[in-house]
């Protein structure tokens, strides 16, 4: 189910009434309100209309692009998102040892009724006392009297779904009105976790925040579908596969395409990309309401092709074929730091410098023919030449 | 079946076995010199190592801390060593020690500042330390250390401190703070609020490598930021970028190559920015601007 509120308004009207109105009312200093009014009058915002879907059996109507706050250093960025209509903010007790909840708490001040808050108990918490302690601490740090979705953090199998003490604590917290719905998060063994939620006869957990992206295998997609069909609200994370920096890959910008790929799936209610700054926020939010197109598919294909020549899994299999004992995987890793997503030449050089000279690509210079072979088809000789040129 | 296909089929299991044999387990892949940093047997009296030491690098850190790993990468995270020390007296109690090697002393401070708790207290170990509840955060040299006691409600701060002392004594580097922070050693700055952000200062992608702190000028609270290691050229670029997004932006010469920019930022309201040579500093979240320019000038001096 998908809907776009404020129908009948054009973008400019929405901005003026929704954004500026909210900002003017809620951000107290008149000078700021005035400046926002001027901004809206002179410069139509690029922000799209919010698009909503229903989060499974919780019935919560949340924006398809919601806010993953984990990497956001300043509350003001989150606050802008809320003013623009983003209404689901995801944080966790664990992030920055609770400081991320503190940032979210500052961001939502005065706007609690406009948003849904999702947080997570500590991954190691299992007992009744631990779960209650985590939620109470989160409530205090967030400055709110309830959390809309509390999630068990980072499940790697089905075991924690069925711990009686955990359920007892969550049931009590629900009765007290301190949490509304319960969910889980999973980055690993997603299929087992999703299936366990569905097969749970008590239907205890209502949502699953799951790693789901264009690299996920079909098994995960099938489990997501099954879970969504049984009423579990599915929120996708890691949709941009870690958000690789692609500045070195020409005009290929796969982040929006990757986000659209996840959202094209009707079983996914929303995604929560992490947003460090306004640029990332604008890039992500612009996806709302835009369908996944053939061009996006091509973009993702090109991205996969573009990174393929650079992608070394550091398995070290090739090293057995090198008579000079070059530490090929470490050389490749150093090269990846320099030219891959990290773009960190100093780290690359430091990593390279840790190698004994004989294990560096310098040993390849007068080698007559490279006999090392990569199981993934990488041209090792070319990589070593490149590494020597960049890192020596 | 062609000879080529026959070779492929017959060699496949051999290659697969070779591949599996040569894959180094991720937990030991990145050990390097980090092996020496963790206490090999005991961290605190009565707390003995349980299981193996584990090591992570940039490719494997998320195996341990999931997406939170992304917080560490901009700070030049290189490697992490982890071990659990179990109590001999309290069943199930343990101390998890994690040592992260970051890109620089300033990066290690940056991570520490991200985790430091307002209600925490220093315990005089490492360059700085912060103990709150069952957790202890420390940095020294390029290393950021996190120690957490779990499995017991009876957390003894002295035990955590003893473990921290054991760990820190094995770390290279001295107890000094990053020299970049000395700029903030002024009476107006609020101690314990300094932060270092390698990117996206104030939530803007054009503001990178900067420090921020709370300050009090003429009795009024505000925040100060300062870009690090900027050249006159890069400071000018950032200054112009900032100017272009402000409303009511007004530029005034401050003399001696100093240029002030006052305006309204869409996220923070009124801001004052000073560019002086390669120095770019700014103030925000202030209620009155009395004394703000003078403070920025002293920061850039």
HADDOCK unambig.tbl for C-alpha pairs under 7 A between the chains (distance, minus, plus):
assign (segid A and resid 32 and name CA) (segid B and resid 264 and name CA) 6.93 0.50 0.50
assign (segid A and resid 32 and name CA) (segid B and resid 269 and name CA) 5.03 0.50 0.50
assign (segid A and resid 35 and name CA) (segid B and resid 247 and name CA) 6.44 0.50 0.50
assign (segid A and resid 35 and name CA) (segid B and resid 264 and name CA) 6.78 0.50 0.50
assign (segid A and resid 36 and name CA) (segid B and resid 266 and name CA) 6.56 0.50 0.50
assign (segid A and resid 71 and name CA) (segid B and resid 71 and name CA) 6.32 0.50 0.50
assign (segid A and resid 73 and name CA) (segid B and resid 203 and name CA) 6.78 0.50 0.50
assign (segid A and resid 74 and name CA) (segid B and resid 202 and name CA) 6.09 0.50 0.50
assign (segid A and resid 74 and name CA) (segid B and resid 203 and name CA) 5.97 0.50 0.50
assign (segid A and resid 76 and name CA) (segid B and resid 267 and name CA) 5.84 0.50 0.50
assign (segid A and resid 77 and name CA) (segid B and resid 203 and name CA) 6.25 0.50 0.50
assign (segid A and resid 95 and name CA) (segid B and resid 68 and name CA) 6.72 0.50 0.50
assign (segid A and resid 96 and name CA) (segid B and resid 114 and name CA) 6.11 0.50 0.50
assign (segid A and resid 96 and name CA) (segid B and resid 115 and name CA) 4.94 0.50 0.50
assign (segid A and resid 97 and name CA) (segid B and resid 115 and name CA) 5.69 0.50 0.50
assign (segid A and resid 99 and name CA) (segid B and resid 115 and name CA) 6.83 0.50 0.50
assign (segid A and resid 276 and name CA) (segid B and resid 200 and name CA) 6.58 0.50 0.50
assign (segid A and resid 276 and name CA) (segid B and resid 203 and name CA) 6.30 0.50 0.50
assign (segid A and resid 277 and name CA) (segid B and resid 200 and name CA) 5.83 0.50 0.50
assign (segid A and resid 277 and name CA) (segid B and resid 203 and name CA) 4.06 0.50 0.50
assign (segid A and resid 277 and name CA) (segid B and resid 204 and name CA) 5.21 0.50 0.50
assign (segid A and resid 277 and name CA) (segid B and resid 205 and name CA) 6.03 0.50 0.50
assign (segid A and resid 278 and name CA) (segid B and resid 203 and name CA) 5.92 0.50 0.50
assign (segid A and resid 278 and name CA) (segid B and resid 204 and name CA) 5.86 0.50 0.50
assign (segid A and resid 279 and name CA) (segid B and resid 205 and name CA) 6.55 0.50 0.50
assign (segid A and resid 315 and name CA) (segid B and resid 22 and name CA) 6.88 0.50 0.50
assign (segid A and resid 315 and name CA) (segid B and resid 23 and name CA) 5.05 0.50 0.50
assign (segid A and resid 316 and name CA) (segid B and resid 22 and name CA) 6.24 0.50 0.50
assign (segid A and resid 316 and name CA) (segid B and resid 23 and name CA) 6.42 0.50 0.50
assign (segid A and resid 317 and name CA) (segid B and resid 19 and name CA) 5.54 0.50 0.50
assign (segid A and resid 317 and name CA) (segid B and resid 22 and name CA) 5.70 0.50 0.50
